[in-house]
Amino acid sequence: MSLKPASQMREVGFFIGQQKGVQRMEQKPQIEIRGLCKDYPIPGGEVHALSNISLTIDKGDIYGIIGMSGAGKSTLIRCLNRLDTPTDGQIFIDGENILAMSKQQLRQTRRRMAMIFQQFNLLMQKSVARNVRYPLEIAGVPKKQANERVIELLRIVGLEDKAGAYPAQLSGGQKQRVAIARALASDPEMLLCDEATSALDPMTTQSILSLLQKINRELGITVVLITHEMAVIRQICNKVAILDGGKLAEQGTVDDVFMHTKSAAGRRLFGILPDQEEIPPQPAIRIVFDGEAAEKPIISKLVKDCGLEVNILSADIRQLNQKAYGQMMIARPQDPEDVKRVMEYLTREGLTVEEVHVP
């Protein structure tokens, strides 16, 4: 089923919490974080969970925040909606600093955000329909209107035949779809996803990511997605921030960060460096190419034109935002002049190249 654009659904009264015909004036960036810090006290000192994080998220982004366990990802997303209060820094939503808001202003801003979690957080004693209807009941929406909204939401997430089922009768993917439907009930402009696919098998993960992508595309909802899985970032995100030890390692479009990875954390996540840093490194040259360049006989031409032997260490092709990208590792020649010739040749061919160390 094709989803109606958010503006159309608001006009016909599907969305609650605002008058028909009222259009919101969006500003960019929709989310802006400046110098965010979060410290937690411990006996004898404190833990720096976040240190000087600054990033911007535009309306309509699917923005991935990735890092290993303990990188500060969940702390960051909890700060975004003030479930956790930062130690220092500023967070702006459409130009308004949420850290300076009154309780009433904060409640209104939170209505524009929804959140889904790894463990679904469904009410086990309530049916699927009642789980989805729950936020509408709290908001005081009339029963008839709420029931119509629930039917529409279950249709959006593909669970219209599960309205009377209970969470214990559902698969993990179905539970997450219920959680997404419930999150959409309050007409959010932003959807915060905290490891929303981490408890799911690969096939179910694909279906949930496709649903999030469809919601983003057809309803215009900005998605902020916390994950430790690079495959999730590659599939649906247009921008990414990499956290490492509570610090921002790098950020940018997914394409740019992949092709010009600068940080050790980014190299590990993209599979350019090993997780085990104690493995002795081997000097190499990393070649990055898009799908069009992948069809060219680059290496055979390099051997022929430069008269050098090439030792290929590894090669693969990955999908980033439905576009094919490849990377290849070749052993770096010992002679500095040969290294220069190889780098210059590959650059002239329009490829992205850099010297790295691999196991």
Residue pairs with C-beta under 8 A, 6 or more apart in sequence:
1 155
1 156
2 218
3 156
3 214
3 215
3 218
3 219
4 12
4 14
4 218
5 218
5 219
5 220
6 15
6 187
6 219
6 220
6 221
7 23
7 220
9 15
9 219
10 18
10 20
10 22
10 187
11 20
11 21
12 20
13 20
13 145
14 148
14 149
14 152
15 187
16 136
16 139
16 141
16 145
16 149
16 185
16 186
16 187
17 111
17 139
17 186
17 187
18 187
24 189
26 59
26 94
27 94
27 95
28 58
28 59
29 56
29 57
29 58
29 59
29 92
30 57
30 58
30 59
30 61
30 93
30 94
30 189
30 190
30 222
31 56
31 57
31 80
31 91
31 92
31 93
31 190
31 222
31 224
32 55
32 56
32 57
32 90
32 91
32 92
33 53
33 54
33 55
33 56
33 76
33 80
33 89
33 90
33 91
33 92
34 54
34 89
34 90
34 91
34 92
35 52
35 53
35 54
35 88
35 89
35 90
36 50
36 52
36 53
36 54
36 76
36 79
36 86
36 88
36 89
36 90
36 91
37 48
37 50
37 51
37 52
37 53
37 86
37 87
37 88
37 89
38 48
38 49
38 50
38 72
38 75
38 79
38 84
38 86
38 87
38 246
39 46
39 47
39 48
39 49
39 87
40 46
40 47
40 49
48 246
49 72
49 75
49 246
50 72
50 75
50 76
50 79
50 86
50 246
51 246
51 247
52 89
52 247
52 248
53 72
53 76
53 89
53 243
53 247
53 248
54 248
55 241
55 248
55 251
57 63
57 222
57 224
57 239
58 222
59 189
59 220
59 222
60 216
60 220
60 222
61 222
61 223
61 224
61 238
61 239
62 212
62 213
62 216
62 222
62 223
62 225
62 236
62 237
62 238
62 239
63 222
63 223
63 224
63 225
63 237
63 238
63 239
63 240
63 241
64 225
64 227
64 232
64 233
64 237
64 239
64 240
64 241
64 254
65 73
65 76
65 77
65 224
65 225
65 226
65 227
65 240
65 241
65 243
66 73
66 226
66 227
66 228
66 229
66 230
66 232
66 233
66 240
66 241
66 242
66 243
66 269
67 73
67 228
67 242
67 243
67 244
67 249
67 265
67 269
68 228
68 244
68 265
68 268
69 228
70 245
71 228
71 243
71 244
71 245
71 246
71 265
72 243
72 245
72 246
72 247
73 194
73 226
73 227
73 228
73 243
74 194
74 195
74 226
75 84
75 246
76 226
76 243
77 115
77 192
77 194
77 224
77 226
78 84
79 85
79 86
79 91
80 91
80 113
80 192
80 224
81 110
81 113
81 115
81 192
82 98
82 99
82 106
82 110
85 99
86 99
89 99
90 97
90 99
91 97
91 98
91 99
92 98
93 109
93 112
96 105
96 109
98 106
98 109
101 109
111 186
111 188
112 188
112 189
112 190
113 188
113 189
113 190
113 191
113 192
114 183
114 184
114 186
114 188
114 190
114 191
114 192
115 183
115 191
115 192
115 193
115 194
116 176
116 179
116 180
116 183
116 191
116 192
116 193
116 194
116 196
117 179
117 194
117 195
117 196
118 194
118 195
118 196
118 198
118 199
119 199
120 167
120 172
120 175
120 176
120 178
120 179
121 179
122 131
122 167
122 175
122 178
122 179
122 182
123 130
123 131
123 134
123 167
124 166
124 167
124 168
125 166
126 134
126 166
127 163
127 164
127 165
127 166
128 154
128 159
128 162
128 163
128 164
128 165
128 166
128 167
128 170
128 178
129 147
129 150
129 154
129 163
129 164
131 167
131 178
131 182
132 150
132 153
132 154
132 178
132 181
132 182
132 185
133 146
133 147
133 149
133 150
133 185
134 182
135 182
135 185
135 186
136 145
136 146
136 149
136 150
136 185
136 186
137 146
139 186
141 149
149 185
150 163
150 181
150 185
151 160
151 163
153 181
153 182
153 184
153 185
154 160
154 162
154 163
154 181
156 181
156 184
156 215
157 177
157 178
157 180
157 181
157 211
158 177
158 211
159 174
159 177
159 178
159 181
162 170
162 174
162 178
167 175
167 178
170 178
171 204
172 199
172 200
172 201
172 204
173 200
173 204
173 207
173 208
176 196
176 197
176 200
176 204
176 208
177 208
177 211
179 196
180 191
180 208
180 211
180 212
180 215
183 191
184 191
184 215
184 219
184 221
188 221
189 221
189 222
190 221
190 222
190 223
190 224
191 212
191 215
191 221
191 222
191 223
191 224
192 224
192 226
193 212
193 223
193 224
193 225
193 226
194 226
195 226
195 227
195 228
196 208
196 212
196 225
197 204
197 205
197 208
197 209
197 227
197 229
197 232
198 227
198 228
198 229
200 208
205 232
206 235
209 232
209 235
209 236
210 236
212 223
212 225
212 236
213 236
215 221
215 223
216 222
216 223
216 236
225 232
225 233
225 236
225 237
227 233
230 269
230 270
230 271
233 240
233 254
234 254
234 318
234 319
234 320
234 321
235 319
236 321
237 254
237 321
238 253
238 254
238 321
239 251
239 252
239 253
239 254
240 251
240 252
240 253
240 254
240 257
241 248
241 250
241 251
242 248
242 249
242 250
242 251
242 257
242 263
242 265
242 266
242 269
243 249
243 265
244 263
244 264
244 265
249 263
249 264
249 265
249 266
250 257
250 261
250 262
250 263
250 265
250 266
251 257
254 320
254 321
255 320
255 321
255 323
255 325
257 266
258 270
258 288
258 320
258 325
259 288
259 325
259 352
260 352
260 354
261 267
261 270
261 272
264 273
266 272
267 273
267 356
268 274
268 275
271 316
272 286
272 327
272 356
272 358
273 356
273 357
273 358
274 358
274 359
276 359
279 359
280 359
281 357
281 358
281 359
282 313
282 331
282 357
282 358
282 359
283 331
283 332
283 355
283 357
284 313
284 329
284 330
284 331
284 332
284 355
284 356
284 357
284 358
285 329
285 330
285 331
285 332
285 339
285 342
285 343
285 346
285 353
285 354
285 355
285 356
286 327
286 328
286 329
286 353
286 354
286 355
286 356
287 298
287 327
287 328
287 329
287 330
287 346
287 351
287 352
287 353
288 325
288 326
288 327
288 351
288 352
288 353
289 298
289 325
289 326
289 327
289 328
289 351
289 352
290 323
290 324
290 325
290 326
291 317
291 323
291 324
291 325
291 326
293 326
293 349
293 350
293 351
294 317
294 324
294 326
296 349
298 346
298 349
298 351
299 310
299 312
299 328
299 330
301 349
302 308
302 310
302 342
302 345
302 346
303 309
303 310
305 345
306 338
306 341
306 342
306 345
308 333
308 338
308 341
308 342
310 330
310 331
311 330
311 331
312 328
312 329
312 330
313 329
313 330
313 331
313 358
314 328
314 329
314 358
315 326
315 327
315 328
315 329
316 326
316 327
317 324
317 325
317 326
318 324
318 325
318 326
318 327
319 325
329 356
329 358
330 342
332 339
332 355
333 339
333 342
339 355
343 353
343 355
346 353
347 353
